[in-house]
Amino acid sequence: LTKMEVENFEKILSATPHDYTSARELLKFLRSSKVRRSDLVTRYGYKLLTDKSSILPEIELWDVYEQVLIAAFDTSNNQVAQECLNKIVRQFGDKSIRVKRLLAMQKESEGNFKAAEAIYNQILEIEPSNALTMKRQIALRKSALDYQSAVKMLNEYLKIFPTDMDAWMELADLYLSLSAYKLAAFCFEELLLALPHSSHIHNRYAEVLFTLGGPDNIRNARKYFAYSYELVPNSSNLKALFGICTSAIAFASTRQGKGDKENTMIFQWAHAKLMEEYKTSAPQRVSLLQALRLPSENQ
């Protein structure tokens, strides 16, 4: 739905690039939905600021300046970034934490990570639990490919902000990049406690369990893929059906799973669902699915 709304704004603004009301609504929507489309923000936000900033109330005006500034950092548009930053500094000075963080982000965009780190450290001396600044420091560590430090900092961050689900997901991904699968599994368990209706997280957790291997983990992977499909039982979640099939095949290859009737039934059900979906959407690939077989069927 969010993607469709953004596309609708794009169509309107492509047809009528001087529709400043739509540009303003697009920027509002991107801020509220936290969708990152820096290309659109830079293009239409900067145009709004240069041509029609008078239509914006003062509070919204500075929100837009900050939004365009961050988008300009993302798109490496140094000219737009400098213009916006100059405006913000002239209005608010360079002493506030919010402006300091923007100055540090500019240093990041220029590749001057040491200077950025120094500014972030200054902010944390004033406000040790500033969440946005802590996240920027973690991002710096990732940019430097220092994943061990990033993991350490994220764990410290989560001691202060344990309900930040984005941070748990970030930590899970970092553990996966370090092949620390058991620790990644723990992160996904935390995520499932908070977001039990997320099919995506069920799939991710199942993938980690499958990678860990062993009969119990593989059987649980099959279970969580099945939970995922139960939550989103349609063609947008074929990953779950594939996961059920591959987990069932792997489980059947173990001593505990050999000849397991329940496992066979689950595989046959998921395989039939996949065949049904592919006969409609991609008939040329049906032959690939037919090659999916339980070990006992190949003997």
N, C-alpha and C positions, 0 to 999 in steps of 0.2 A: 504493500500500500504506500509506504514512504517513497519507494522508488518511483511509483506511478505519479505521485504528486509532484516530485521533482521534475519528472519528464514533462508533465503538463505545464509547469512554469517555464521550462526550456522552450517548449513549442510557442507559448504566448510571446516570450521575449525575443525569440528568433524572428517572429513575424512582425512584432512591434517593439523594436529595441529602445524606443523612447517612452515606453510604458513604465514610468517611474513608480506608479502605485504597485504594479506587479513585481517590480524589482524589490521594492520595500517588503512586500509580503513574502517573497522568496527568501530574503535574508532573515526575516523573522522566523520563518518555518525552519530554516537550517539551524538557527540558534536554538530553537526550542526542541527540535528533534535530535540535535547533536549529530546530524549527518555532515560528514566532511566532504564538501564539494568545493575545494579551494579554487578550481578553475572558474566556476560560476560566480563565486563571491568576489574574486579579483575583477572579473569582467564587468559584472553588473553593479557590484557595490562601489567600485571606484568611480564608475560613470555617475552613479547616484550622488556620490559625495562631491564630484567636481561640477555637475550640472544642476543639481536640484537639492542640495543639502538643506535649503531653507524650509522644505516640507517636513523635516524631521524635528521632533521635540528634542530639547537639549540632551536629556538622558539617553534617548535612542541614538542620537547623533554620535555620541562617544562610544556606545556599544558597537555601532557600525564601523567606526574608525578602528577599534580594536579587532573586530571581526575581519575587516579587510587587511589589516596589518598582518595578522597571523596567516591568512590565506596567501598573502604576498610572500611571506617567508617560505611557505610550502611550495609555491610555484617559482621560487627564485627570482621574483620580480623586485629587484633591489630598489629601483626608482620609486615604485609605488610604496614599498615598505618604508623607505626613508621619509617620504612625504607624510605618510600617516604617523610615523613615530615622532617626527618634528612637531606636528600639530598637537599630539597628545602631551609631549613634554612641555610645550609652550603653555598648554592649558593647566596641567597638573604638577609641573615640576618633575624632578627625577628622584625624589626622596621616598615616595610611597612604595610599598611592597609590590603593588600591582604594576607600577611603571618600571621598577627595578627588574621584575621578572620579564617584562617585554624587552628591556635592554639586553638582558641575558640571552633571550631567544634570538635577538638580532646577532649576537656574537656566535651563537650556535649556527645560524644560517650562513655566517661567513666562514665557518670552520674553525673559529677561534674558541676551542672548547675549554682551554685553561681560563680564559677571561670569563666565559660563561659560568664555569664552576666557581670562580671566585665570587661572582655576584650572588649565585645561589647560596653559597656559604654565608655571605653577609646577611641574606634574608633569614636563614635558619638560625643565626645567632639572635636575631630580633624575635623571631617567631618559630621555635623549634618544631612545632607540629603543623607547619603550613603544608597542606596536602598537595597543592598544585606544584609547589617548589620541589617537594620530595619526588614527585613523579617526573619532573623535568630532569632531576639528577639521575634518576634511574634510566631515563631515555638517553642521557649522555653516556652512561656506562654501556648501554646496548649499542649505541653508535660506534663506540670504541671496541666493540666485540668483547668487552670484559664482562662476560655473562656471570661469572662467579660473584663479582662485586654487585652486579645488578640483582642477583638472587638474594644476596645478603641484605641489600637495602630494601628490597621488596618485602622480605620477611619482617624487617624492622617497621616498615610502613604498615603492614597488616596487624602488627601488635597494637597500633594506635587506631587503625581504621579497619577492623575485622569484617565489616559488612560491605566493603567495596568489592563487588563481584567482578568488575573489570580487572582489578588488581589480582584477584585469585586466578582469573583466566590468563593474565599476563605471566604470572608465576608458573602456571602449568605449562605454558608454551616454552618458557625458559628452561624448565626442568626437562622437557622433551628434547630441546636442542642440546642438552647435556647428557642425554640418554639416561636420565634419572627417572625411570618409568614408575617406580613405586611412589616416589614423591609427587610426580605428576598425578598419579591416581588419587592420592590424598587430596590434592587441590580440586579435582573434579568431584570428589565426594563432598567437599565443602560447598561447591557450587550446586550440586544436586539437592543438598539440604535447603538451600535458599531458593532454588529455581527448579522445583520438582517437575514442572510441566514443560521444560525446555527439551524438545526432541534433539536439538543440536548437541546439548551437553550430554544427553544419554548416548548419542553416537560417539562423541569424543571419548567418553569414559570407556565405552565398550571397545574402542580401538586400542586404548592403552592396555586394558585387560587382555585382549587378544595378543598384543605384542609381548606382554609379560609371559604368556604361555603357561603350560601346565593344565591338566584336566579341569581343575576347579575354576581357574581364571577364564579358560575358553568357554566353559559352560555358562559362567556369569556374563561373559561378553555376549553370548547368544541371547541371554535373558535381557540385557540392557538394550541390545539392538531391537529386540521385540517390544520392549517398553517404548522405545522411540517411535516405532511404526504404529503402535497403539495410539500414541499422541497425535501423530500426523500420518494418517493412513491413506496417502495418495501419491501421485507420481512425483511430487516434489521431494519425496523422502525414499527414493529407491536405494540410497546408501544403506538404509536400515535393512531392507530386504536382502541386499547383497551380503551385508554383515551377518545376517541370520544364516544364510546359506554357507558362507565360508567358515563360520564358527561351527556349524553342524558338521561340515566335512572334516574340520580339524579335530573336533571332539570324537568323531567316529574313528579317527586314526589312533586314538589312545586306547589303552587297555580297558579303562572304565567305560569308554563310550562305544566300544565295539559291540554291535548287535543291539544297541539301546533303541527300543521301539519308539519311545517318545521322541528321541532325537530324529529318527527317520521321519516320523509324522510331521515334525516341525519343519524339517528340510523340504519335504514334499509340498507342504502348504506354501512356504515362502517361494520356492522355485516356481510353483504354479502361478502365484501372484506376479512374479517377474515376467514369466512368459506372456501372461495376459497383457501386462503393460507394454512389453516390447512388440508384441504382434500389432498393437495399435500405433505406437509412436516410432518404432524403429525396427520394422520387420527384417531388414537386412542383417540385423545382429542376433536374430533368434538362434541361429546355428551356434553362436558362441555360448549362449546360455545352455543349449542342449549338451554342451561338453561338461557342464557342472554336474558332477555325480558324487554320491557317497562312495567311499572306498569299497564297500561290499558289492556295489553295483558294477564295479569294474572287474570283479573277479569271476 
